[in-house]
Amino acid sequence: MHDLLTAPDVQAPYLEGLNAEQSEAAQALDGPVLVLAGAGTGKTRVLTTRLAHLLNTGRAYPSQILAVTFTNKAAQEMKQRVSGLMGGQPVEGWWLGTFHSLAARMLRSHADLVGLSSNFSILDPDDQVRLLKQIMEANGVDHKKWVPKAMINYIDRWKDRGLTPGLAAGEDTGDIAGGKLHMLYEIYQQRLKAINACDFGDLLLHMITILKDPANKSVIEDYHRRFKYILVDEYQDTNVAQYLWLRLLAQGSNNICCVGDDDQSIYGWRGAEVGNILKFEKDFPGAKIIRLEQNYRSTNNILKAAHAVIANNEGRLGKELWSEAGEGDKLQVRGLWDGEAEARWVGEEIEQLQRKGWPLNGMAVLVRAGFQTREFEERFIKLGLPYKVLGGPRFYERMEIRDALAYLRVIAQPADDLALERILNKPKRGLGDATVQTLYGYGRAHGINLHDGIMDLTQTDELRPKVKTTLMKLLDDFGRWRSLVDSTNHAELAAQVLDESGYMQMWKEDKTPEAPGRLENLKELISGMQDYENLQEFLEHVALVLDNQDNSNGEFATIMTLHGAKGLEFDAVFLPGWEEGLFPSQRSMDENGLKGLEEERRLAYVGITRAKKRAHISYVANRRMYGSWVNSIPSRFVDELPKDHIELSADMGLAGAGRSSHWDSSGFKPKVQKRELHPRTHDRKVMSESGTVFARGDRIFHDKFGYGKIVNIDGHKLDIAFEKAGQKRVMDSFVEKPN
């Protein structure tokens, strides 16, 4: 065991340099403790110091500590830092890891209690999908209509909430999987046991089942004796199952310390429940709440602006960050005419900072939606600014964009084998690998390309009749689209191709969390094509963009989503697209109401607090979205920014435009602008971009909300009373008149 600190007045070296709150959090070892660690307040240092203090004071052996992180990387970093604080001594034998790795370690010892052997397999997501597809086929559920990957997502969400098939039976699933989703879940679990396997959700779900069962009283008592101290990182990101597992284990010693920030809970869409941290005091009566509010990252103007926004949330425990770094620059808030002007402004600001000696690696553009990256990528390429997209591929490298480009490449160049092969079976057309190999084999044998090979083989009997019919239709489609190149706007043609090929419909029917983003990206692709004269010019542009290779030895500006930026920091941060409907996301608010809005506000808080020295926020008056111009209004989050800590300016592309012409006397609220691309009206009729005329009283159909009646028209925005979804405001490009 380690040497003990026998004298209470001896100050351990690792406690030196901590501020008062950090020191209190590191040394408050007895009973339940919640450390509310604001952005940039040194929570990792507190966690590792607390662990070192537990070991160094002899409160616990390593094997008596359960330390839970969200990533293996965080676990390894914690282990190394604790070892460093302990003078380089290796720290072995403790229970340190992610929720899933620790639960798996437990389950290996008790697998028989849930009908498994200790050598059970853990299925990866692909295995899950294949298994459920087999079950769906065996039980008459159409896996083309109900995509197995989407059905697995529903089951995973149940497991995230700690719901076994029995508990999930009371959940209303409507017509999902033809009303058979509960049955599929039950059979899926039975099948997993039959093959001695678990998926990731089962690791926690099975352990919760075991620990809650009175028949297994000795199991939970053993863990209560074993774990004298429990520490949890990023507690605000826990889901219900993780919460239940922790609460069961903590009922022994009651020495649980959770570290997190309720203001940075931004992963509700993947099961995180901010309520877990908000009810900590109720779950653990007498809990000590320690707030870490001294920020070591940002200046006070940045922190005060972030606080003014997040203070509007009701679901928070409350804290206010401050810094000794001085007031710093005020936040730059900029109103611009459109998305192109916004990207141009961001590029100019970055170049100005570069000229002042700011490193490019310290600058980041943080967007709310993935489709926003395109305009910034295009602008940076024109400026010769090196950039990288973190958390995902660059816009034109995304799977759905490459698929769409492949369709367009085949139209422009029928001999493009690589493009044709890519989309031959996207969406699914019943063309298997054997068919593709036959087509390629024929082409090689005759020295012709894939397109011509298909032309030949559809005239012979080497392919099955159904395959021949499918291929003939596909070639006919390409021939028809090709005939429209000279007479149809290339952006409109792209939209037609993606619609008639079934590719857009494929993503509309996909129920996975990624599908809405992919649809947004495809619509952004079509919007972007309008900047080019014709299809050939656009395809050449894309080829040049993709050839713009990263210089791995140089510096880069970073482009990423706000979700991906959590935990990172930059000298200068650019936050574009602060407009109602885009940020906060209309979809998030429609689906989750006030809860969705508050999570969007936490996302704004995360974005602002990534900045160390400068933060730039922008919004536009007009944004081209999904092929149509949308009149935008500034986000409510812009209104929530404190005017004493920001500098506002507007450049709407108008002659003589200036702050005075767009802001009221307080310099804060934007006035009605003098001119818009699509003036707002309250006319009785409006013509959409597609040429459809809508009038008050018209019956319409919306893919998401169903049937409804137009009750008001405001420019291209329609107020519609939907029969099932209530009244909503939607763009005219998203609705159609039923036949």
Long-range contacts (C-beta under 8 A, 24 or more apart in sequence): 1-58, 1-61, 2-55, 2-56, 2-58, 2-86, 2-89, 3-56, 4-56, 4-57, 4-58, 5-56, 5-57, 12-53, 12-56, 14-49, 14-52, 14-53, 14-56, 14-85, 15-49, 15-53, 18-45, 18-46, 18-49, 19-294, 21-290, 21-291, 21-292, 21-293, 21-294, 22-46, 22-49, 22-292, 24-290, 25-50, 25-257, 25-259, 25-290, 25-292, 26-50, 26-53, 27-53, 28-257, 28-288, 28-290, 29-53, 29-54, 29-57, 29-59, 29-229, 29-255, 30-255, 31-254, 31-255, 31-284, 31-286, 31-287, 31-288, 32-250, 32-254, 32-255, 32-256, 32-257, 32-280, 32-284, 32-286, 32-287, 32-288, 33-256, 33-257, 33-258, 33-287, 33-288, 33-290, 34-235, 34-257, 34-258, 34-260, 34-277, 34-280, 34-281, 34-287, 34-288, 34-289, 34-290, 35-257, 35-258, 35-259, 35-260, 35-290, 35-292, 36-260, 36-261, 36-262, 36-289, 36-290, 36-291, 36-292, 36-317, 36-319, 37-259, 37-260, 37-261, 37-292, 38-261, 38-263, 38-291, 38-292, 38-293, 38-295, 38-319, 38-321, 39-261, 39-263, 39-264, 39-295, 39-297, 39-298, 39-306, 39-321, 39-605, 39-606, 39-609, 40-295, 40-296, 40-297, 40-298, 40-321, 40-569, 40-609, 41-292, 41-293, 41-294, 41-295, 41-296, 41-321, 42-292, 42-296, 43-233, 43-259, 43-261, 43-292, 44-77, 44-78, 44-81, 46-259, 46-292, 47-78, 47-231, 47-233, 47-259, 48-78, 48-81, 48-82, 48-85, 49-85, 50-231, 50-257, 51-78, 51-82, 51-231, 52-82, 52-85, 52-86, 54-229, 55-82, 55-86, 55-91, 56-86, 59-228, 59-229, 60-228, 60-229, 61-93, 62-91, 62-92, 62-93, 62-94, 63-93, 63-94, 63-95, 63-226, 64-94, 64-226, 64-227, 64-228, 64-229, 65-94, 65-95, 65-96, 65-227, 65-228, 65-229, 65-230, 65-231, 66-94, 66-95, 66-102, 66-227, 66-229, 66-230, 66-231, 66-249, 67-94, 67-95, 67-96, 67-97, 67-230, 67-231, 67-232, 67-233, 68-97, 68-98, 68-99, 68-102, 68-230, 68-231, 68-232, 68-233, 68-246, 69-96, 69-97, 69-98, 69-233, 69-234, 70-98, 70-99, 70-233, 70-234, 70-237, 71-98, 72-97, 72-98, 72-101, 74-233, 75-101, 78-233, 95-227, 99-204, 99-238, 99-242, 99-245, 100-200, 100-203, 100-204, 103-203, 103-204, 103-206, 103-207, 103-245, 104-203, 106-207, 106-223, 107-198, 107-203, 107-206, 107-207, 107-210, 110-207, 110-210, 110-216, 110-219, 111-206, 113-210, 113-213, 113-216, 113-219, 114-193, 114-206, 114-209, 114-210, 115-193, 116-193, 116-196, 116-198, 116-206, 117-196, 119-196, 120-196, 120-197, 120-198, 121-195, 121-196, 121-197, 121-198, 122-197, 122-198, 122-199, 122-200, 122-203, 123-192, 123-197, 123-198, 123-199, 125-152, 127-197, 127-199, 128-152, 128-199, 131-188, 131-191, 131-192, 132-184, 132-188, 135-184, 135-187, 135-188, 135-191, 136-177, 136-184, 139-180, 139-183, 139-184, 139-187, 141-177, 141-178, 141-180, 141-184, 142-178, 144-428, 145-509, 146-176, 146-177, 146-178, 147-509, 147-510, 147-511, 147-512, 149-510, 149-512, 150-510, 150-511, 150-512, 151-176, 151-177, 151-181, 151-184, 151-511, 153-511, 153-512, 153-513, 154-181, 154-511, 155-181, 155-184, 155-185, 155-188, 155-201, 156-199, 156-201, 157-271, 158-185, 159-199, 159-201, 159-202, 159-204, 159-205, 159-241, 160-201, 160-239, 160-240, 160-241, 160-270, 160-271, 161-239, 161-240, 161-241, 161-271, 162-204, 162-205, 162-208, 162-240, 162-241, 162-244, 164-189, 164-205, 164-209, 165-189, 201-241, 204-241, 204-242, 204-245, 205-241, 207-245, 208-241, 208-244, 208-245, 208-248, 211-245, 211-248, 211-249, 212-248, 220-248, 220-249, 220-251, 221-252, 223-249, 223-252, 224-249, 224-251, 224-252, 224-253, 225-252, 227-252, 227-253, 228-253, 228-255, 229-253, 229-255, 229-256, 229-257, 230-255, 230-256, 230-257, 231-256, 231-257, 231-258, 231-259, 232-256, 232-257, 232-258, 232-259, 232-260, 233-259, 233-260, 234-259, 234-260, 235-259, 235-260, 235-276, 235-277, 235-280, 236-260, 236-261, 236-262, 236-264, 236-265, 236-272, 236-274, 236-276, 236-277, 237-265, 237-267, 237-272, 238-272, 238-273, 238-276, 238-277, 239-270, 239-271, 239-272, 239-273, 240-271, 240-273, 240-276, 243-273, 243-276, 247-283, 250-284, 254-284, 256-284, 262-315, 262-316, 262-317, 263-310, 263-313, 263-316, 263-319, 263-602, 263-605, 264-566, 264-602, 264-605, 264-606, 265-599, 265-602, 266-562, 266-563, 266-566, 266-599, 266-602, 266-603, 266-606, 267-563, 268-592, 268-595, 268-596, 268-599, 269-513, 269-588, 270-513, 274-315, 274-599, 274-602, 275-315, 277-317, 278-315, 278-316, 278-317, 289-317, 291-319, 292-319, 293-319, 293-320, 293-321, 293-322, 294-321, 294-322, 294-323, 294-324, 295-321, 295-322, 295-323, 295-325, 295-609, 296-323, 296-325, 297-323, 297-569, 297-609, 297-612, 298-323, 298-325, 298-328, 298-609, 298-611, 298-612, 298-613, 299-323, 299-325, 299-326, 299-327, 299-328, 299-329, 299-612, 299-613, 300-325, 300-326, 300-327, 300-328, 301-327, 301-328, 301-329, 301-330, 301-331, 301-645, 301-646, 302-328, 302-331, 302-608, 302-609, 302-611, 302-612, 302-615, 303-609, 304-642, 304-644, 304-645, 305-331, 305-608, 305-615, 305-641, 305-642, 305-645, 305-646, 306-605, 306-608, 306-609, 308-640, 308-641, 308-642, 308-645, 309-601, 309-604, 309-605, 309-608, 309-637, 309-640, 309-641, 310-601, 310-602, 310-604, 310-605, 312-601, 312-640, 313-598, 313-601, 313-602, 314-594, 314-598, 315-595, 315-598, 321-609, 328-613, 328-614, 329-613, 329-614, 330-645, 330-646, 330-647, 331-608, 331-615, 331-616, 331-617, 331-641, 331-645, 331-646, 331-647, 332-614, 332-615, 332-616, 332-617, 332-646, 332-647, 332-649, 333-616, 333-617, 333-618, 333-638, 333-641, 333-646, 333-647, 333-648, 333-649, 334-616, 334-617, 334-618, 334-619, 334-648, 334-649, 334-650, 334-651, 335-618, 335-619, 335-620, 335-621, 335-634, 335-648, 335-649, 335-650, 335-651, 335-652, 335-662, 335-670, 336-618, 336-619, 336-620, 336-621, 336-650, 336-651, 336-652, 336-653, 337-620, 337-621, 337-622, 337-651, 337-652, 337-653, 337-654, 338-620, 338-621, 338-622, 338-623, 338-624, 338-653, 338-677, 339-375, 339-620, 339-623, 339-624, 340-375, 341-620, 341-651, 341-653, 342-375, 342-576, 342-577, 342-618, 342-620, 343-375, 343-376, 343-378, 343-379, 343-576, 344-379, 345-618, 345-651, 346-376, 346-379, 346-574, 346-576, 346-616, 346-618, 347-376, 347-379, 347-380, 347-382, 347-383, 347-385, 349-574, 349-616, 350-385, 350-557, 350-572, 350-574, 351-383, 351-385, 353-572, 353-614, 358-571, 358-572, 359-555, 359-571, 360-385, 360-386, 360-555, 360-556, 360-557, 361-555, 361-556, 361-558, 362-570, 362-571, 362-572, 362-612, 363-557, 363-558, 363-570, 363-571, 363-572, 363-573, 363-574, 364-557, 364-558, 364-559, 364-560, 364-565, 364-568, 364-570, 364-572, 364-573, 364-574, 364-610, 365-557, 365-558, 365-559, 365-560, 365-574, 365-576, 366-560, 366-561, 366-562, 366-565, 366-573, 366-574, 366-575, 366-607, 366-610, 367-559, 367-560, 367-561, 367-562, 367-576, 367-577, 368-561, 368-562, 368-577, 368-582, 368-583, 368-585, 368-603, 369-517, 369-520, 369-561, 369-577, 369-582, 369-585, 370-398, 370-517, 370-520, 370-521, 370-561, 371-395, 371-517, 371-520, 371-521, 371-523, 371-524, 372-524, 372-576, 372-577, 373-559, 374-524, 374-525, 374-528, 375-528, 376-559, 376-576, 377-545, 377-559, 378-528, 378-545, 380-557, 380-559, 381-545, 381-548, 385-557, 386-550, 386-551, 386-554, 386-555, 386-556, 386-557, 387-556, 387-557, 387-558, 387-559, 388-550, 388-556, 388-557, 388-558, 388-559, 389-558, 389-559, 389-560, 390-558, 390-559, 390-560, 390-564, 391-560, 391-561, 391-563, 391-564, 392-560, 392-561, 392-564, 395-521, 395-524, 396-542, 396-545, 396-546, 397-546, 398-518, 398-521, 399-518, 400-507, 400-518, 400-521, 400-522, 401-521, 401-522, 401-525, 403-503, 404-494, 404-498, 404-503, 404-522, 404-525, 405-539, 405-542, 407-494, 407-497, 407-498, 407-501, 407-503, 408-494, 408-497, 408-535, 408-538, 408-539, 409-539, 410-451, 410-478, 411-478, 411-481, 411-482, 411-485, 411-493, 411-497, 411-535, 412-485, 412-535, 412-536, 412-539, 414-449, 414-451, 414-478, 414-482, 415-449, 415-451, 415-452, 417-443, 417-449, 417-450, 417-451, 420-450, 420-451, 421-450, 423-501, 423-503, 424-474, 426-503, 426-506, 427-501, 427-502, 427-503, 427-505, 427-506, 428-506, 429-470, 429-474, 430-466, 430-467, 430-470, 431-467, 431-470, 431-471, 435-463, 435-467, 438-462, 438-463, 451-475, 477-501, 485-534, 485-535, 489-530, 490-529, 490-532, 490-534, 490-535, 490-538, 491-526, 491-527, 491-529, 491-530, 491-627, 493-535, 494-525, 494-526, 494-529, 494-535, 495-526, 495-627, 498-522, 498-526, 508-703, 516-587, 520-626, 523-625, 523-626, 523-627, 524-625, 524-626, 526-626, 526-627, 527-624, 527-625, 527-626, 527-627, 530-624, 530-627, 562-603, 562-606, 562-607, 563-603, 565-606, 565-607, 565-610, 566-606, 568-610, 569-610, 569-611, 569-612, 570-610, 570-611, 570-612, 571-611, 571-612, 571-613, 571-614, 572-611, 572-613, 572-614, 572-615, 572-616, 573-607, 573-608, 573-610, 573-611, 573-614, 573-615, 573-616, 574-616, 574-618, 575-604, 575-607, 575-608, 575-615, 575-616, 575-617, 575-618, 576-618, 576-619, 577-618, 577-619, 577-620, 577-623, 578-604, 578-617, 578-618, 578-619, 578-634, 578-635, 578-637, 578-638, 579-619, 579-620, 579-623, 579-632, 579-633, 579-634, 579-635, 580-632, 580-633, 580-634, 580-635, 580-636, 581-630, 581-632, 582-623, 582-632, 582-635, 583-635, 583-637, 584-635, 584-636, 584-637, 590-728, 601-637, 604-637, 617-641, 617-646, 621-652, 621-673, 621-676, 622-676, 622-677, 622-678, 625-731, 626-731, 626-733, 626-734, 627-689, 627-733, 628-688, 628-689, 628-716, 628-731, 628-732, 628-733, 629-677, 629-678, 629-716, 630-716, 630-731, 631-676, 631-677, 631-678, 631-680, 631-715, 631-716, 631-717, 633-670, 634-670, 639-668, 639-669, 643-667, 643-668, 678-715, 678-716, 679-715, 680-714, 680-715, 681-713, 681-714, 681-715, 682-712, 682-713, 682-714, 683-713, 684-713, 685-713, 686-713, 686-715, 686-716, 686-718, 686-732, 688-716, 688-732, 688-733, 689-732, 689-733, 690-733, 692-732, 692-736, 692-737, 694-718, 694-732, 694-735, 694-737, 698-737, 699-737, 699-738, 700-735, 700-736, 700-737, 700-738, 701-735, 701-736, 701-737, 701-738, 702-728, 702-730, 702-734, 702-735, 703-734, 705-730, 707-738
